[in-house]
Structures are given as C-alpha cells and as structure tokens.
Amino acid sequence: MKNTLTIKALSEASGIHLETIRFYEKSGLITPAKRAENGYRQFTQQQLDELKFIKTCRSLGFDLGEIKTLLRLQANPQTDCTDANALATQHLHLIEEKIQELIKIRDLLQGMSQCENHHVEDCLVINTLKKA
C-alpha cells in the first residue's frame, strides 16, 4: 500500500462505500483527510484503521453515537475502560432483548406457516394476523 490512498482505494481496502466514508469524515468519526494540490483527499493507514474499527462496531450493531464514544476512548489508551465495558454491557442487554423478541416472532411465524387450508377465510396466516 502506498503512503496515501484515494477515497476509491480507501473504499476498496475498507469495504465501505465512498459516500459512507464522506459521511463519516463529515461527522467527525474519522480523521479528516489531507488535500492534495489538486483538491483530492489523501487518506492514510490511520483512516483505514479507523474505518475498519467503525465497520466492526457497526457489524455488532453499535450506533454512531456509541462508536464516537468508543473511538474517543480508543484515542486515549491510558483511560480507564469502564465506559467501554458499560457500553458493551448495555448493548449486550439490548441484543438479548432483541433475540427474545425474534424468538417470539419466529414461533408465531412457525405456527402460522403450517396452514393447509385452501381458502383465505380459513387461512391460519390471515386469521392469526387479524387476532394479533
């Protein structure tokens, strides 16, 4: 990899869409790029590392506010990690709640999908949805 990357090369290396990179830069999630004499953005390994971190956070379902907090904590490695642990624990509880909701949805859909009636008036799917 060269010392600097174009936004296209950064997008390819990170797997993040160009517009998303621009949004992250505008939002202050990644370090602003330097500009070449021609006005093009010049990104470095630092921005690539930041994007990979953000991508991992997003894949775990952290929202942008939580990611900003985690990035701020990461930028200060000597800081106590209590806040990071609290964020992860809070997020874990939310995920566990979502899992329980999804299990209920799955169970309802499994019951509904067993319909063997041929007419809508007797349809298990329609009648279950009307009662829910």
Buried (B, 14 or more C-beta within 10 A) or exposed (E): EEEBBBBEBBBEBBEBEEEBBBBBBEEEBBBEBEEEEEEEBBBBEEBBBBBBBBBEBBEEEBEBEBBBBBBEBBEEEEEEEEEBEEBBEEBEEEEEEEEEEEEEEEEEEEEBEEBEEEEEEEBBBBBBEEEE
